[in-house]
């Protein structure tokens, strides 16, 4: 079967994302080749931890660029699912927080949110975060259109769309076990947001807290698989919530392990929240991966009620056969 050709919407969104990535990638190339553009202290960029972070973030954006390019081609529809979903899950988790919080922070506090005491010039932050917003919106739109063409069943079926699930009991244990953990993590972040005077931090903690709570509830709904409601809304909440928990938690752990060259070392309760967020988000996402693989790996799927009725009819036939014997 020939893969579906990318439509104008998907191509446009992917091109916007790629264009928004170029300034960031160019800046990283300058920094990695010894040209401290926008940095008042050249020695800062020569720190081994900063070099490592710049290599890592350059690589992440380069992968995003390749994925955006793949979304514009037929060959991109043939990529292994994990090769598309894994980096997009982490990327949308990281970028969704920027897309939501940065514009609101600018409206509330003005450009002063980009002014810091560090060696990096404010215009660098403006360019970088502006690029993140552009590439985030472009990538998400392109990915949704790509996923709709490649996995239409996700967007057209209800929660109660029955399928064979050998790991349903495992998924149930994970979903129920993750719910109280994500609830505690989300409530903690909302508590921090309520007691913080900095608008940007209030937005970040509030958004992350709501998504952590939502992800826990969404995973339970997805695993239960009951009702006539659409499947994709809780999937989106679970996708973003687990991506935010894992992506930002892992980023915080990396900054802590590298001795916080950007001044963001996580310790105490904050460190525990980030650690448990990373682990919980990863476990929940793995559970979701099992669910999606089983749900999409069925040739013919019946609604759950029809499947149960079919089993009952089969049982009646077997009983009748035994009676004849």
N, C-alpha and C positions, 0 to 999 in steps of 0.2 A: 504494500500500500504506500503510495507516494505521500510524503509528509505535506501538510497544508502550507501553502505559501504565506509568508508574513504579510499582514494587511498594512495599510498606510498608517494606521494608528500605532501599531506595535513598532514599526520602523521609526516613526517620528519620535516616539517616547525614548527608544533606545539611542537615537542620534542625540537627543537632548542630554541624556545621561552621559554619553561619551564626551560630548563637548564640555560638560560641567566638570569632568574628571581631569581634563588636560592641564589646567593651571596648577592643580594640586600635584599631579605627577611631575610636571616641570619643576616646581619648587623643590620637590624631594630629590630630583636629579641634581639640581644645583647644590643642595645641602650635602648629598652623598659624594659629590665630586670636589668638595672643598670650597664652594662658593657660598658663604653665609648670607645670602640675600635676605634682607629683613631682620637680621639678627645683629644686635649691638655688641655681643661678646662672641667672637669666632671660636674661642675655646669651648664654649658651651656645646657646639655642634660636634666637637672632636671627642667629647666624652663617650667612652665605649657603649654605655647604656643608651645614649641618644642615637648613636650610630645604629645600634641594634633595633631600636624602636622605629627609626626612619626606614630601615630595610624592611621591617615587618609591615609597616603601614603602606609603603610603596608597593610591596607584593600584594597586599590585600586589594588595593585600588586597581592594580594591573589585572588581577583576576576578575574584578568587577567589570573592567573594560572589555575583557574577552567575552564575558557572559553577555554583556549588552550587545556586542557584535554578533554573538551566536543567535540572539533573539531575532535578528533581521534575516536569517538564512534558513533554508529548508534543512540543511545539515544540522543546525542547532536543535531541531526537533528529534534527532536521533541520538543526542548525547545521553549517556546513562543518567537516570533520574537523580541519583545521589550527587553526581557531579554538578548538577544545577541546583538542587534543593539545599544542600549543606551550606555552600557559601552564601546563597541568597537568604537563608534563614539567619545566619549570623549578621550579614550585611543589613538586612531590613530591621533587625533588632537594634543595631547600633544607630542606624540613620533615622529611624522613626522618632527617637527621642530628640534628635537635633531638629528634625522637621517641625515638630510640635512646639518645642520649648524656645528655640532661638528667636523665631519671629515675634513671639509674644513678649519675650524678655526685651527685645529691641523696642517694641511699642511701649512697654511700661517704663524702662529705664534709659532708653536711648542708646547710642553707640558706646556709651561709657562701659558697657559690659565687656567690651573688647580691650579695655585698657587694663594692663596688669603691671606688676612691679618687676616682671621677668625681662629677659633680654630680647624677647620676640616682639616686634613692632605690632601695634594695633591693626594696621592694614593687612597684615598676614592673617590674623584671626578672621577679619572680615571676609577676605578672599576665600579662605579655607572653608569657613562655615557656610558662606554663600554657595560655594561649589558643592558642599555636602547636601544642601537642601535641593539644589538642582539635580544632582545625580541620584539622590534618594527618591524624589518624586518620579523622575524619568525611569529609573530601574523598577520601581514598584508597579507603575502603570504598564511598562513593557512586560514585566513578569506575569502580571494578572492576565494580560491578553494572550501571552504565550501559554500559560497554564490552561486557560479556557479552551484553546485550540488543541492542546496535547492531552489534557485530562478533563474532557467535558463532563464526565459523570460527577465530578466533584461539585460542579456548579448547578447541576440539573436534578440532583436527587435529594431526598429527605433524610433526616436522621434515622428513620425507621427502615431504610433500604437494606434489606437483609442480605447477609453474606456469610460464608463459612469462615469461622475465626478459631483456629486451633489454639491461639494464645489469649482468648478472651478472659479467662480467669486471671492470667498474669496481668493483663492490662487493667483489670478491675482493681487488683491489689495495688498496683502502682498509682492509679488515678486516685483512689481513696486515701492512700498513704501520703500522696503529694498535696492533697487539698489542705489539710491543716498546716503543713509547712509553708505553703505558698500564702496561706491566710495570715500567718504570723509575720512573714517577711513583708507582705503588702501592708498590713496594719502598722508595722514598725516604720515603714517609709512614710505613710500618711501621718503618723505621729510626728515624725521629723519635719514634715512639710508644715504642719500646723504650728510648730514652735519656732520656725525659722523666719528671720527678718529679711533675708535676701530673696528678692522675687524670682531670680533665675533658679536658685536652689529649691524654692518652694515648688516651682513648676516641674523640675526634674524629679524630685522625690514624690510629688503627687502623681505624676504620670506613671512613673515606675511602680508605685504602690498600687494604683488602680489596675494596671496591666497584670501584676502578680496575682491579685485577687481574681481577676477575670480569667486568667489562664487556668487556675486551679478548678474553677467552676466549669469552664469550657471543656477541659479534658474529661471530667466526669460525665458531662452530657454526651460527648462524642463516643466514649466507651460504652455507655448504656445503650446508645443507638435506638432510642424509642421516640415515637411521635412523628407528626407530619411536617414539622418545621424544617426549613432548609438546612442542609448540612454545612454550607460554606461559612455562615456568620460565626458560629463557635469555633470553626477551624481557623478563621482569620484571627480571632481573639487569642486562641491558644498558640498560634504561630508567632504572633507579635509578642505576646507575654513571655513565652519561654525564650524567644530570641533576645529580648531585652534582658532577662534575668541572666542568661548565659553570657551574652556578648559583653555587657557592661561589667558583669562580675569578673569575667576572665581578664578584661582590660585592667580592672582595679588590681587583680592579683599580679599581673605582669608589672604594673608600676610599683607595687610593693616589693616584689622580688628583685627588681632592678634598682632598689634603694631610692625610688621616687625622684628621678631626675627632673620631672616636671612639678615637683612639690606636692604630689598627691599620694602619699604613703598611707595605706589603710591599716589601722590598728584597732584593738579593742572591739567594741560592739559593732562598729562600722565594718571592720574586717570580717567579723563572723557573718554579718548579713550578706556581704559580697560573696564570701566563700559558699555559704549555703544557697545563695541565689544561683551561683554558677553550677553547683552540683544538682540542685533541684531542677533547674531549667534543662540541664542535659538529660536527666532521667526522664522527665516528662516528654521531652522531644523524642527520645528513643521509643517511648511507649506510643507516641503519635506516629512514628515511622512504621512500627508494626501494624498499627491500625490502617494506615493509608496503603501499605503494601498488600494487605489482605483484602481490603475493600476494592482495590483497583485490579487485583489479580484474578478476578472471577470472570469467566466468559459470559455466563447468563446468571443474573442475580434476581431473586424474587423479593418483593416486599416481605418483611418479617412475618406478618400475619398469614400471608399466602403460603409461606414456607411451612409454618406450623400446621396449617390446615392440610397441606400436602403430606406431612408426616403422619397426621391422624388418619388420612385416607389410606396410606400405605399400611399402617398398623391394622386397620379394619380388614384390608385384603388378606394380610397374613393370617389373621384370626380365622377368616372364612376358609382359607386353604387348609389350615390345620383341622377345622371342623369337618371338611370333606374327607380328610384322611382318617 
